[in-house]
Amino acid sequence: MNTFYIPAAILLGSCAVSAVQAETIPSTILVTASRSAETVDETLAAVTVIDREEIERKQAQSVTELLGSAPGIMVTNSGGRGKSGSVFLRGANADQVLVLIDGIKVGSATLGTTGFEHLAVDQIERIEIVRGPRSSLYGSEAIGGVIQIFTRGGAQREGFSPRFSTGVGSHDAREVTLGASGGNGQGWYNLDLSDYTTDGFNAKVEDSFGYNPDDDGYDNRSWALSGGYRFSDSATGRLNWSRNEGDNAYDGGSSFDNYSTTTRMDTLGAALELTLRDDWALNMTLGRSRDESTQYGDGQYQSHIDTERDTASIVSEHQIGGMNQFTWGVDYQQDEVDSSNDYAETSRDNLAAFGLLQLYFGDQDVAISLRRDDNEQFDGYNTGSLAWGIQLDTDLRLFASYGTAFKAPTFNDLYWPETAFSVGNPDLVPEESETYEIGLSGQNAGVRWSANLYQTEVENLISWDINGVGKYMPMNISDARIRGLELAASTRLAGWNLQSSLDLMDPKNLEDDSLLSRRPRKVLNLAADRDFGKWSMGSSLKAVGKRKDSTAHLAGYTTVDLRAGYRLGGDWSLKARIDNLFDEQYQTVNNYNQPDREYWLSLHYAPGA
């Protein structure tokens, strides 16, 4: 299937459903868009929240699967579960998306990306996705937007609640998860453990470079621990720690028969929330994230790259004259690299200050934000945004915004040690962007819907190219323009949970008017789920248009997944799913296979679920 065509009316046509048939969908509280609590209806940005209920309903097995079902996101993968991939948010590069776990900035300081494929779904309480520039609040990387993952936080009530699951599936895949949470009204805790392994399948297409006729397996072990304590009505402390380890086999070249990589991602965070007055709240956060990767050939050590990021933040929220709010803060970040490669520089720091003013005038509101980043490598950089919204009526809201953003060069871009083929470039400047957006959203007859039109222009894109001495070297040489329209709708109708999104995008490299690699012009997601007493069932459809990948052209594809569940009695349930029901053959990265039809069967224990 090379292309697909679907009118927007199909996506939003359910708006005609009567209020008698559909149920009202409540608004959701989120914190990522403005760094303070607000509802989805109040924020002046395009946002998506994936909560625990949706994760359970869709029987999601990976974070990349969850992200790939959200508006504005395209996920690529190099050969199955656990293999390296990229998350493109509104067509921005994978390293132009800022990622947080429980408020702590994560990712590799050398690659500039986050290994979503190693994160365990069982640890997650919810995911907040904010589309559009957020550098004026968060700094570097937030060109395409921000993805924040919140791990489970325990129960702020009396009691102890254990949970357990075990599953088996295609390619000799096996998984066991254990979890427990509890609290006493003043303190709470949560613990999660999981172990997953699969023999995998051959990741590479036959006769492609590096092809080896074997299965490329993957193992994952994950731990998460969190807790909190309310010292008084005005002081609350929280602590979060998580570790995700992956062992990944892959086909990488002709030097060895078997290549493998071990990866470890750690996140540690502590937060103190203070209510100093009725109109003044202060939040302080300390964090450390690590991204460690070691490469092996035929089981023998070859190289390693470990990065560590220490962060500290103070955010002060002030209510002004009732509803108006002024938020300001200071962020500090220090990145360090330890590697078998001899980097010219192995550390750098960044100090930033920001302010956000939110004003409310009856049915209208305005948000103005400014930020200054002072970086050890590129000195200073300023970003800002302006957004305006109006409540046209009770169920219809319009907003418009303009924002600038940037991405600092990575350690690989700047300091990659000189080899026979490549060398870093310490003279690089940050990538810069401007984004214009207009959005309309509402709720009619129980259908929550949104439409967002945007344009992002990116300058000084960093590209690795042949320099004057015949080596690959990163340079600020290209510009890009990404135009897009996002449509989304969801409702509950006759017991069914229905979700849909359609992304139409024109991602252009302005240097030669070509399409940016691996970005499709069209992506459609549909999902339907329903409970029938003890039984539940659901289905998802994803249709992706054709794309280019460097000089190759990848065909469009459509996949359909089925899922079902049965409550066995008490707190036990049985779940099953079939992925890629029609055994579609497709690629998201040139010369890398994607899974054929796959099966998964799991047993779950969850009191009160």
C-alpha positions as CSV (number, residue, x, y, z in Angstrom):
1,M,0.0,0.0,0.0
2,N,1.9,3.1,-1.2
3,T,-0.5,5.8,-0.2
4,F,-3.8,6.2,1.6
5,Y,-6.5,8.8,1.3
6,I,-9.1,9.7,4.0
7,P,-11.2,12.8,4.3
8,A,-11.0,14.8,7.5
9,A,-14.8,14.4,7.8
10,I,-14.3,10.7,8.7
11,L,-12.0,11.7,11.5
12,L,-14.3,14.2,13.0
13,G,-17.6,12.9,11.7
14,S,-18.5,11.4,15.1
15,C,-19.2,14.9,16.3
16,A,-22.8,14.4,15.1
17,V,-23.3,11.8,17.8
18,S,-26.1,12.7,20.2
19,A,-25.4,13.6,23.8
20,V,-27.7,10.7,24.9
21,Q,-25.4,8.2,23.2
22,A,-22.0,9.6,24.2
23,E,-20.5,10.3,27.6
24,T,-18.8,13.6,28.6
25,I,-15.0,13.2,28.6
26,P,-13.4,15.0,31.6
27,S,-10.5,17.3,31.2
28,T,-7.0,16.2,32.4
29,I,-4.5,17.9,34.6
30,L,-1.0,18.3,33.2
31,V,2.2,20.1,34.2
32,T,4.6,19.9,31.3
33,A,3.2,22.7,29.1
34,S,3.8,25.5,31.6
35,R,5.9,23.9,34.3
36,S,2.9,24.3,36.6
37,A,-0.4,22.5,37.1
38,E,-3.2,23.3,34.6
39,T,-5.9,21.5,32.7
40,V,-5.7,20.5,29.1
41,D,-8.5,23.0,28.3
42,E,-6.5,25.9,29.8
43,T,-3.1,25.3,28.1
44,L,-2.2,27.4,25.1
45,A,-0.5,24.5,23.3
46,A,-1.3,21.2,21.5
47,V,-1.1,18.4,24.1
48,T,-1.7,14.7,24.5
49,V,-1.9,12.8,27.7
50,I,-1.6,9.0,27.7
51,D,-2.7,7.8,31.2
52,R,-2.5,4.4,32.9
53,E,-6.0,3.5,32.0
54,E,-5.2,3.9,28.3
55,I,-2.0,1.9,28.7
56,E,-3.9,-1.0,30.2
57,R,-6.7,-0.8,27.7
58,K,-4.4,-0.9,24.7
59,Q,-2.2,-3.7,26.3
60,A,0.9,-1.6,25.3
61,Q,4.2,-3.4,25.5
62,S,6.6,-0.6,24.7
63,V,6.9,3.2,25.1
64,T,7.6,3.6,21.4
65,E,4.2,1.8,20.7
66,L,2.4,4.3,22.9
67,L,4.1,7.3,21.4
68,G,3.5,6.1,17.9
69,S,-0.2,6.2,18.5
70,A,-0.2,9.9,19.5
71,P,-0.9,12.8,17.2
72,G,2.2,14.5,15.7
73,I,4.6,11.6,16.4
74,M,6.3,9.2,14.0
75,V,8.4,6.4,15.4
76,T,11.1,4.4,13.4
77,N,12.7,1.2,14.5
78,S,15.8,-0.8,13.3
79,G,14.5,-4.3,13.5
80,G,12.0,-5.1,16.3
81,R,11.6,-4.8,20.1
82,G,14.6,-3.1,21.8
83,K,16.3,-2.1,18.6
84,S,17.5,1.5,18.2
85,G,14.9,3.9,16.8
86,S,13.9,7.5,16.5
87,V,10.9,9.6,17.7
88,F,10.1,12.5,15.3
89,L,7.7,15.0,16.9
90,R,6.1,17.2,14.3
91,G,8.8,16.3,11.9
92,A,11.6,17.6,14.1
93,N,14.7,15.4,14.4
94,A,14.9,12.9,17.2
95,D,17.5,15.1,18.9
96,Q,15.2,18.1,18.7
97,V,12.8,16.7,21.2
98,L,13.3,17.3,24.9
99,V,12.6,14.3,27.2
100,L,11.9,14.3,30.9
101,I,11.3,11.5,33.4
102,D,9.6,12.7,36.6
103,G,10.8,16.2,35.8
104,I,14.4,15.2,35.3
105,K,16.0,15.8,31.8
106,V,17.3,12.5,30.3
107,G,19.1,11.4,27.2
108,S,22.6,10.9,25.8
109,A,24.8,13.9,25.8
110,T,26.8,12.4,22.9
111,L,23.9,11.3,20.7
112,G,21.4,13.9,21.9
113,T,18.6,11.3,21.8
114,T,16.7,9.1,24.4
115,G,16.5,5.3,24.3
116,F,12.7,5.0,24.5
117,E,13.0,1.4,23.4
118,H,14.6,0.4,26.8
119,L,11.9,2.0,29.0
120,A,9.5,-0.3,30.8
121,V,5.8,0.3,30.2
122,D,4.9,-1.2,33.6
123,Q,6.7,1.6,35.4
124,I,4.6,4.4,33.8
125,E,1.7,6.2,35.3
126,R,1.2,8.7,32.4
127,I,2.9,10.4,29.5
128,E,2.4,14.1,28.6
129,I,3.3,15.2,25.1
130,V,3.5,18.9,24.3
131,R,3.8,19.6,20.6
132,G,5.5,22.8,19.6
133,P,8.5,24.8,20.8
134,R,9.2,24.9,24.5
135,S,12.8,26.2,24.7
136,S,11.5,29.4,26.4
137,L,10.7,27.2,29.4
138,Y,13.1,24.2,29.1
139,G,16.0,25.3,27.0
140,S,17.8,23.2,24.4
141,E,16.2,20.4,22.4
142,A,12.6,21.5,22.6
143,I,12.2,22.5,18.9
144,G,9.6,19.8,18.2
145,G,8.2,19.7,21.7
146,V,8.5,18.0,25.1
147,I,7.7,14.4,26.1
148,Q,7.5,13.9,29.9
149,I,7.1,10.4,31.4
150,F,5.8,10.1,34.9
151,T,6.5,6.8,36.8
152,R,4.0,5.3,39.2
153,G,3.8,7.3,42.4
154,G,2.1,5.0,45.0
155,A,-1.1,5.5,46.8
156,Q,-1.8,8.5,49.1
157,R,-4.2,6.4,51.3
158,E,-4.1,3.5,53.7
159,G,-3.2,0.0,52.4
160,F,-0.9,-2.2,50.4
161,S,-1.6,-3.0,46.8
162,P,0.6,-5.7,45.0
163,R,0.4,-6.5,41.3
164,F,1.9,-9.2,39.0
165,S,1.9,-10.2,35.4
166,T,3.5,-12.8,33.2
167,G,3.4,-13.2,29.4
168,V,4.6,-15.2,26.5
169,G,4.6,-14.5,22.8
170,S,6.1,-14.9,19.3
171,H,9.9,-15.3,18.9
172,D,10.1,-17.1,22.2
173,A,9.3,-13.8,24.0
174,R,8.8,-13.9,27.8
175,E,8.1,-11.3,30.4
176,V,7.5,-11.1,34.2
177,T,6.5,-7.9,36.1
178,L,6.1,-7.3,39.8
179,G,4.9,-4.2,41.5
180,A,3.6,-2.9,44.8
181,S,2.3,0.4,46.1
182,G,0.9,1.7,49.3
183,G,0.5,4.6,51.7
184,N,-1.0,5.9,54.9
185,G,-2.4,9.3,53.8
186,Q,0.8,11.1,54.8
187,G,3.5,9.0,53.0
188,W,3.3,6.8,50.0
189,Y,5.6,4.5,48.0
190,N,5.8,2.4,44.8
191,L,8.1,-0.4,43.6
192,D,8.2,-2.0,40.1
193,L,10.4,-4.8,38.7
194,S,10.3,-6.3,35.2
195,D,12.2,-8.8,33.1
196,Y,11.7,-9.3,29.4
197,T,13.5,-11.5,26.9
198,T,13.0,-12.4,23.2
199,D,15.0,-14.4,20.6
200,G,13.9,-11.7,18.1
201,F,14.1,-12.1,14.3
202,N,16.7,-11.2,11.7
203,A,16.8,-7.4,11.9
204,K,18.5,-6.9,8.5
205,V,17.2,-7.4,5.0
206,E,19.0,-10.1,3.2
207,D,22.0,-8.9,1.0
208,S,22.0,-5.5,2.8
209,F,25.2,-4.2,4.4
210,G,26.0,-6.1,7.7
211,Y,23.5,-8.8,7.1
212,N,24.0,-11.9,9.2
213,P,21.5,-14.8,8.8
214,D,20.6,-15.1,12.5
215,D,18.0,-13.9,14.9
216,D,18.8,-10.7,16.8
217,G,17.5,-11.0,20.3
218,Y,16.9,-8.6,23.1
219,D,16.8,-8.7,26.9
220,N,15.5,-6.0,29.3
221,R,15.5,-5.6,33.0
222,S,13.9,-2.6,34.7
223,W,13.5,-1.3,38.3
224,A,11.7,1.7,39.6
225,L,11.2,3.0,43.1
226,S,9.4,6.2,44.2
227,G,7.9,7.6,47.3
228,G,6.7,10.8,48.9
229,Y,5.9,12.3,52.3
230,R,3.7,15.2,53.3
231,F,5.6,16.9,56.1
232,S,2.8,19.5,56.6
233,D,0.0,21.1,54.7
234,S,2.6,23.4,53.1
235,A,5.6,21.0,52.5
236,T,5.8,17.8,50.4
237,G,8.9,15.8,49.4
238,R,9.2,13.3,46.6
239,L,11.9,10.8,45.5
240,N,12.1,8.9,42.2
241,W,14.6,6.4,40.9
242,S,14.5,4.1,37.9
243,R,16.9,1.9,36.0
244,N,16.4,0.3,32.6
245,E,19.0,-2.2,31.2
246,G,19.0,-3.6,27.7
247,D,21.1,-6.3,26.0
248,N,20.7,-6.0,22.3
249,A,22.0,-8.2,19.5
250,Y,22.3,-6.6,16.0
251,D,24.0,-7.0,12.6
252,G,26.7,-4.4,12.2
253,G,29.2,-5.2,9.6
254,S,31.8,-7.8,8.5
255,S,34.3,-7.6,11.4
256,F,32.4,-10.0,13.7
257,D,29.7,-12.6,13.3
258,N,27.8,-11.3,16.3
259,Y,27.5,-7.7,17.4
260,S,25.8,-6.6,20.7
261,T,25.3,-3.6,22.9
262,T,24.5,-3.3,26.6
263,T,22.7,-0.2,27.6
264,R,21.9,1.2,31.1
265,M,19.7,4.2,31.7
266,D,19.4,5.6,35.3
267,T,17.3,8.5,36.5
268,L,17.3,9.8,40.1
269,G,15.3,12.8,41.2
270,A,14.3,14.5,44.4
271,A,11.7,17.3,44.7
272,L,10.5,19.6,47.5
273,E,7.2,21.4,47.0
274,L,6.5,24.3,49.4
275,T,3.4,26.5,49.7
276,L,4.8,29.6,51.3
277,R,1.6,31.6,51.0
278,D,-1.8,31.3,49.5
279,D,-0.5,33.1,46.4
280,W,3.1,31.7,46.4
281,A,4.4,28.2,45.7
282,L,8.1,27.1,45.4
283,N,9.3,23.9,43.8
284,M,12.9,22.7,44.0
285,T,14.2,19.7,42.1
286,L,17.6,17.9,42.0
287,G,18.3,15.2,39.4
288,R,20.9,12.9,37.9
289,S,20.5,10.9,34.7
290,R,23.0,8.4,33.2
291,D,23.1,6.9,29.8
292,E,25.7,4.1,29.4
293,S,26.4,2.0,26.3
294,T,29.0,-0.7,25.8
295,Q,29.7,-2.4,22.4
296,Y,30.9,-6.0,21.9
297,G,32.0,-8.1,19.0
298,D,31.7,-11.8,19.3
299,G,31.3,-11.2,23.1
300,Q,34.6,-9.3,23.3
301,Y,34.6,-5.6,24.6
302,Q,35.1,-3.1,21.8
303,S,34.2,0.4,23.2
304,H,32.0,2.3,25.6
305,I,30.4,5.7,25.9
306,D,28.9,6.8,29.2
307,T,27.2,10.2,29.8
308,E,26.1,11.7,33.1
309,R,23.8,14.7,33.5
310,D,23.3,16.6,36.8
311,T,20.4,19.1,37.0
312,A,19.0,21.5,39.5
313,S,15.9,23.7,39.2
314,I,14.0,26.2,41.3
315,V,10.5,27.2,40.0
316,S,8.5,29.9,41.8
317,E,4.8,30.4,41.1
318,H,3.0,33.6,42.1
319,Q,-0.7,34.3,41.8
320,I,-1.4,37.9,40.9
321,G,-4.8,39.5,41.3
322,G,-6.7,36.3,41.5
323,M,-6.3,34.3,38.3
324,N,-3.2,35.8,36.8
325,Q,0.1,34.0,37.4
326,F,3.8,34.8,37.1
327,T,6.2,31.8,37.1
328,W,10.0,32.2,37.1
329,G,12.8,29.9,37.6
330,V,16.5,29.0,37.4
331,D,17.9,25.8,35.8
332,Y,21.4,24.4,36.0
333,Q,22.7,21.5,34.0
334,Q,26.1,19.8,33.8
335,D,27.0,17.1,31.3
336,E,30.0,14.8,31.5
337,V,31.3,12.1,29.2
338,D,33.4,9.1,29.9
339,S,34.4,7.1,26.9
340,S,37.0,4.8,25.3
341,N,37.0,7.5,22.6
342,D,39.3,10.4,23.4
343,Y,37.0,13.5,23.3
344,A,38.7,16.9,23.3
345,E,36.3,18.1,26.0
346,T,34.4,15.8,28.4
347,S,32.2,18.3,30.4
348,R,30.2,21.4,30.0
349,D,27.6,23.3,32.0
350,N,24.5,25.5,31.3
351,L,22.9,28.0,33.6
352,A,19.5,29.5,32.6
353,A,16.8,31.8,33.9
354,F,13.2,32.0,32.6
355,G,9.9,33.7,33.2
356,L,6.3,33.0,32.2
357,L,3.5,35.5,32.6
358,Q,-0.1,34.2,32.2
359,L,-2.9,36.8,32.1
360,Y,-6.6,36.2,32.0
361,F,-9.2,38.7,30.6
362,G,-12.6,37.2,30.8
363,D,-12.8,34.7,27.9
364,Q,-9.3,35.5,26.7
365,D,-5.9,34.7,28.0
366,V,-2.3,35.5,27.1
367,A,1.0,33.7,27.9
368,I,4.4,35.4,27.4
369,S,7.6,33.5,28.2
370,L,11.3,34.4,27.9
371,R,14.5,32.5,28.7
372,R,18.2,33.0,28.7
373,D,20.7,30.1,28.5
374,D,24.4,30.6,29.2
375,N,26.3,27.6,28.0
376,E,30.0,26.9,28.5
377,Q,30.4,26.0,24.8
378,F,28.3,28.5,22.9
379,D,28.0,31.4,25.4
380,G,24.4,32.8,25.5
381,Y,21.1,32.1,23.7
382,N,17.7,33.8,24.1
383,T,14.3,32.2,23.4
384,G,10.7,33.4,23.8
385,S,7.1,32.7,23.0
386,L,3.8,34.5,22.8
387,A,0.4,32.7,22.9
388,W,-3.2,34.0,22.9
389,G,-6.4,32.1,23.5
390,I,-10.1,32.8,23.5
391,Q,-13.1,30.8,24.7
392,L,-15.5,31.3,21.8
393,D,-18.2,29.6,23.7
394,T,-18.6,27.0,26.4
395,D,-17.3,24.2,24.2
396,L,-15.1,25.9,21.7
397,R,-11.6,27.3,22.2
398,L,-9.2,29.0,19.8
399,F,-5.5,29.7,20.3
400,A,-2.6,31.1,18.3
401,S,1.1,31.1,19.2
402,Y,4.6,32.0,18.1
403,G,7.7,30.6,19.6
404,T,11.5,30.3,19.1
405,A,13.6,27.4,20.1
406,F,17.1,26.0,19.7
407,K,19.2,22.8,20.0
408,A,22.8,22.9,21.3
409,P,25.3,20.7,19.4
410,T,26.0,17.4,21.1
411,F,29.4,16.2,22.3
412,N,29.7,14.1,19.2
413,D,29.0,17.1,17.0
414,L,31.6,19.2,18.8
415,Y,34.3,17.0,20.1
416,W,34.2,13.6,18.2
417,P,37.9,12.5,18.2
418,E,39.6,12.7,14.8
419,T,39.8,9.4,13.0
420,A,40.7,8.4,9.4
421,F,37.1,9.1,8.4
422,S,35.6,11.7,10.7
423,V,36.2,14.6,13.2
424,G,34.0,16.9,15.3
425,N,33.6,20.6,14.9
426,P,34.0,22.9,17.9
427,D,32.9,25.9,15.9
428,L,29.3,24.8,15.5
429,V,26.5,27.1,16.5
430,P,23.1,26.0,17.9
431,E,20.2,25.0,15.5
432,E,17.5,27.7,15.7
433,S,13.8,27.5,15.0
434,E,10.6,29.7,14.7
435,T,7.2,28.1,14.9
436,Y,3.7,29.6,14.2
437,E,0.6,27.8,15.2
438,I,-3.1,28.2,15.3
439,G,-5.4,25.6,17.1
440,L,-9.1,25.1,17.5
441,S,-10.5,22.6,20.0
442,G,-13.8,21.7,21.6
443,Q,-16.2,19.2,22.9
444,N,-19.6,18.6,21.3
445,A,-22.1,15.8,22.0
446,G,-19.4,14.1,24.2
447,V,-16.8,14.2,21.4
448,R,-13.5,15.9,22.3
449,W,-11.7,17.1,19.2
450,S,-8.9,19.4,18.1
451,A,-7.3,20.8,14.9
452,N,-3.9,22.4,14.9
453,L,-2.1,24.0,11.9
454,Y,1.6,24.9,12.3
455,Q,4.7,25.9,10.5
456,T,8.3,25.4,11.8
457,E,11.4,26.9,10.2
458,V,14.7,25.5,11.3
459,E,18.1,27.2,10.5
460,N,21.7,26.1,10.9
461,L,20.8,22.4,10.8
462,I,23.8,20.3,11.7
463,S,24.8,17.8,9.0
464,W,27.8,15.5,8.8
465,D,29.4,16.0,5.4
466,I,32.7,15.6,3.7
467,N,35.0,18.6,4.5
468,G,38.0,20.0,2.6
469,V,40.4,17.3,3.8
470,G,38.1,14.4,2.9
471,K,36.6,13.6,6.3
472,Y,33.1,13.6,7.6
473,M,32.6,16.7,9.7
474,P,29.4,18.3,11.2
475,M,28.6,21.7,9.8
476,N,25.7,24.2,10.0
477,I,24.8,23.9,6.3
478,S,21.1,23.4,5.8
479,D,17.6,24.8,6.6
480,A,14.3,23.1,6.9
481,R,10.6,24.1,6.8
482,I,7.9,21.8,8.2
483,R,4.2,22.6,7.7
484,G,1.6,20.4,9.2
485,L,-2.1,19.9,10.1
486,E,-3.1,17.7,13.1
487,L,-6.6,16.5,13.5
488,A,-7.7,14.4,16.5
489,A,-11.0,13.2,18.0
490,S,-12.1,10.9,20.8
491,T,-15.3,9.9,22.5
492,R,-17.1,7.1,24.4
493,L,-20.0,5.9,22.3
494,A,-22.4,3.0,23.3
495,G,-19.7,1.6,25.6
496,W,-16.9,1.9,23.1
497,N,-13.8,4.1,23.6
498,L,-13.0,5.6,20.2
499,Q,-9.8,7.5,19.3
500,S,-8.6,8.9,16.0
501,S,-5.9,11.2,14.7
502,L,-4.7,12.3,11.3
503,D,-1.4,14.0,10.6
504,L,-0.8,15.8,7.3
505,M,2.8,17.2,6.9
506,D,5.1,18.7,4.4
507,P,8.6,18.3,5.8
508,K,11.1,20.0,3.4
509,N,14.8,20.4,3.2
510,L,15.1,24.0,1.8
511,E,18.6,23.4,0.4
512,D,17.3,21.2,-2.4
513,D,13.5,21.2,-1.8
514,S,13.6,17.5,-1.0
515,L,11.6,15.7,1.7
516,L,13.2,15.2,5.1
517,S,14.2,11.6,5.6
518,R,11.8,9.1,7.4
519,R,9.0,11.7,7.7
520,P,5.8,10.6,6.0
521,R,3.3,13.2,4.7
522,K,0.3,11.2,6.1
523,V,-0.2,9.2,9.3
524,L,-3.6,7.9,10.4
525,N,-4.3,6.3,13.8
526,L,-7.6,4.7,14.8
527,A,-8.5,2.8,18.0
528,A,-11.7,1.3,19.4
529,D,-12.1,-0.6,22.7
530,R,-15.0,-1.8,24.8
531,D,-15.8,-3.8,27.9
532,F,-18.5,-6.5,27.8
533,G,-18.7,-7.4,31.5
534,K,-16.0,-10.0,32.0
535,W,-14.8,-9.6,28.4
536,S,-13.1,-6.7,26.7
537,M,-11.9,-6.3,23.2
538,G,-10.3,-3.7,21.0
539,S,-8.4,-2.9,17.8
540,S,-5.9,-0.3,16.4
541,L,-5.2,0.7,12.9
542,K,-2.1,2.6,11.7
543,A,-1.7,3.8,8.2
544,V,1.6,5.5,7.2
545,G,2.3,7.2,3.8
546,K,5.4,6.7,1.7
547,R,8.7,8.2,2.8
548,K,12.2,8.6,1.7
549,D,15.2,7.4,3.7
550,S,18.4,9.1,2.3
551,T,18.3,8.0,-1.3
552,A,15.9,5.1,-0.8
553,H,12.1,5.3,-1.0
554,L,10.0,3.4,1.5
555,A,6.5,2.3,0.6
556,G,3.5,3.3,2.7
557,Y,1.9,0.6,4.9
558,T,-1.2,-0.2,7.0
559,T,-1.2,-2.4,10.1
560,V,-4.1,-3.7,12.2
561,D,-3.8,-5.0,15.8
562,L,-6.4,-6.9,17.8
563,R,-6.6,-7.3,21.6
564,A,-9.0,-9.0,24.0
565,G,-9.2,-9.6,27.8
566,Y,-11.1,-11.8,30.2
567,R,-11.6,-11.3,34.0
568,L,-11.0,-14.8,35.5
569,G,-12.5,-13.8,38.8
570,G,-11.2,-12.1,41.9
571,D,-8.3,-9.9,40.9
572,W,-7.0,-12.1,38.0
573,S,-7.4,-11.4,34.3
574,L,-6.2,-13.0,31.0
575,K,-5.2,-10.8,28.1
576,A,-4.3,-11.6,24.5
577,R,-3.2,-9.6,21.4
578,I,-2.4,-10.1,17.8
579,D,-0.1,-7.5,16.2
580,N,0.1,-6.9,12.5
581,L,-3.0,-9.1,11.9
582,F,-2.6,-9.1,8.1
583,D,1.1,-9.8,8.2
584,E,2.0,-6.6,6.4
585,Q,5.6,-6.4,5.1
586,Y,7.1,-3.0,5.6
587,Q,10.1,-0.9,6.8
588,T,10.5,2.2,8.9
589,V,14.2,2.3,8.3
590,N,15.7,1.3,5.0
591,N,17.1,-2.3,5.0
592,Y,15.7,-3.1,8.5
593,N,12.8,-5.6,8.9
594,Q,9.7,-5.0,11.0
595,P,7.8,-7.8,12.8
596,D,5.6,-10.2,10.9
597,R,2.3,-11.2,12.5
598,E,3.0,-11.6,16.3
599,Y,1.0,-13.1,19.2
600,W,1.1,-12.3,23.0
601,L,-0.7,-13.9,25.9
602,S,-0.5,-12.7,29.5
603,L,-1.9,-13.3,32.9
604,H,-2.4,-10.4,35.3
605,Y,-3.1,-9.9,39.0
606,A,-4.2,-6.4,40.1
607,P,-6.4,-5.9,43.2
608,G,-9.2,-3.5,42.6
609,A,-8.5,-3.2,38.8
